[in-house]
């Protein structure tokens, strides 16, 4: 999975302004929705039209988060992009 890095100076400024680095120090998983956007085969499958191979690396993380939210009584929501033959421009 790609690495995200936030400049240490930015993190220092956030800590100075808020007193902590995370917007939510605590949350109730049972009142939390995990929104999963577009894990579409067109991006995920090897050889797909618009394959981005790195996308497959996130699947285990998405599954772990989904399982934890489900166990805690939260809601997992999958947003899917669907088309049919009438949506294809020829």
N, C-alpha and C positions, 0 to 999 in steps of 0.2 A: 504494500500500500504506500502511496506517496507520503512523504514526510511533510508535516506542517510545522513551520517554525515562526514564532512571533518574536520580533526584536526584543531583547532584554530591556532596552530603554522604554519601550511601550509597556511592557509588563510592570516595570517599576512605577511608571506614571499611573497605571490602573490601580495598583496597590495603594499608591499615595492618595488617589481620589476616593476609592471605595473602602480601603482597609483590607481587601481580599482580592483574589484574582478571578474568581468565578461569580457570575451574576447570581446564580442560585446555589447557596451553600448546602441547602437541603431541599429535597422534594419528595412528595409522596408518590411512589410508583403506582399505586392503585388509582391515582388520579392523573396519570400521565398517559399521553398518546405517543406512540412511536410511529412516526410517519416515514414510510419507505417509498421513495420516489423512483420510478422508472428503472427497475432492474430488468430491462428489456432485452430479449434475446438478440435483437439487432446489434446491441453493444457487447453483450456478454458471450455469445457463442463463438467458438473458434471458427474462423472463416466467414463470419457474418458480414453483411454489407458494410456496416460501419463499426466493425469490431474495434474495441479498445481493450487490449488484453489485460491491462492493469485493473479493470473493473472487477474481474473475477476474484481478485485478492480481498475485496471487501465482504464477500458473501459469508465467510465464517463469523466475522464481526457482527454483521447484521443479524445472523441467526442467533448468536449469543445474546445480543441485546433483546431481540424479540422473545427469546425463551425467558429471560429474566423479567421482562415487563409482563408477559403472560402469567408467569408464576406468581407475581405480585398482585395480579388482578387488574393490570393496566390493559390498554387497548393498542393493538398493532393494526395499522391502516396501510394497505398497499395501494398506491396510485399506479394504475396501469394505462398505458397508451394502447388503444385498440383501433384497428382499421379493418375494413372489409373491401371487397372488390369495387364497391361504389365510391370509395374514398380515393381511389387511385386515379390520378390524372394521366391520361394517355396522350 
